[in-house]
């Protein structure tokens, strides 16, 4: 990807994915990789931090004889997602205005 992505955007993407359904770390990594260049070694510290900040909670579930750690949004995580969504819409509109040639002067 040509543009550098900050930690806030990565946080927003993780929260957005988990808004739809709970997921385990590897699956989250694969979904994020579809839109940005990120490795598991980058994503797992993000998941730990978001959990520590109260945005995510975890639970373990058996899968083929092994435990998988699943992540889900807390109420605080849902609120943070909506804050990110509103900020993203505003940011997108501002950048798009510049990229499309700027505002027309009247």
BELLIN-V848458 format. One record per residue. N is the residue number from 1. NEAR is the number of other C-alpha atoms within 10 Angstrom. Layout:
# BELLIN-V848458
n=N near=NEAR
n=N near=NEAR
This chain:
# BELLIN-V848458
n=1 near=7
n=2 near=6
n=3 near=6
n=4 near=8
n=5 near=12
n=6 near=8
n=7 near=10
n=8 near=10
n=9 near=12
n=10 near=17
n=11 near=19
n=12 near=19
n=13 near=20
n=14 near=23
n=15 near=26
n=16 near=19
n=17 near=17
n=18 near=21
n=19 near=16
n=20 near=10
n=21 near=10
n=22 near=18
n=23 near=18
n=24 near=17
n=25 near=17
n=26 near=16
n=27 near=12
n=28 near=21
n=29 near=21
n=30 near=14
n=31 near=14
n=32 near=19
n=33 near=13
n=34 near=9
n=35 near=10
n=36 near=17
n=37 near=13
n=38 near=15
n=39 near=13
n=40 near=15
n=41 near=9
n=42 near=12
n=43 near=19
n=44 near=15
n=45 near=11
n=46 near=16
n=47 near=21
n=48 near=14
n=49 near=14
n=50 near=18
n=51 near=18
n=52 near=11
n=53 near=12
n=54 near=14
n=55 near=22
n=56 near=24
n=57 near=18
n=58 near=18
n=59 near=12
n=60 near=12
n=61 near=13
n=62 near=9
n=63 near=8
n=64 near=7
n=65 near=7
n=66 near=9
n=67 near=11
n=68 near=17
n=69 near=14
n=70 near=18
n=71 near=23
n=72 near=22
n=73 near=26
n=74 near=18
n=75 near=12
n=76 near=12
n=77 near=23
n=78 near=18
n=79 near=14
n=80 near=17
n=81 near=23
n=82 near=14
n=83 near=12
n=84 near=19
n=85 near=15
n=86 near=11
n=87 near=11
n=88 near=14
n=89 near=10
n=90 near=12
n=91 near=12
n=92 near=12
n=93 near=11
n=94 near=13
n=95 near=11
n=96 near=12
n=97 near=13
n=98 near=11
n=99 near=9
n=100 near=8
n=101 near=8
n=102 near=11
n=103 near=9
n=104 near=6
n=105 near=4
n=106 near=3
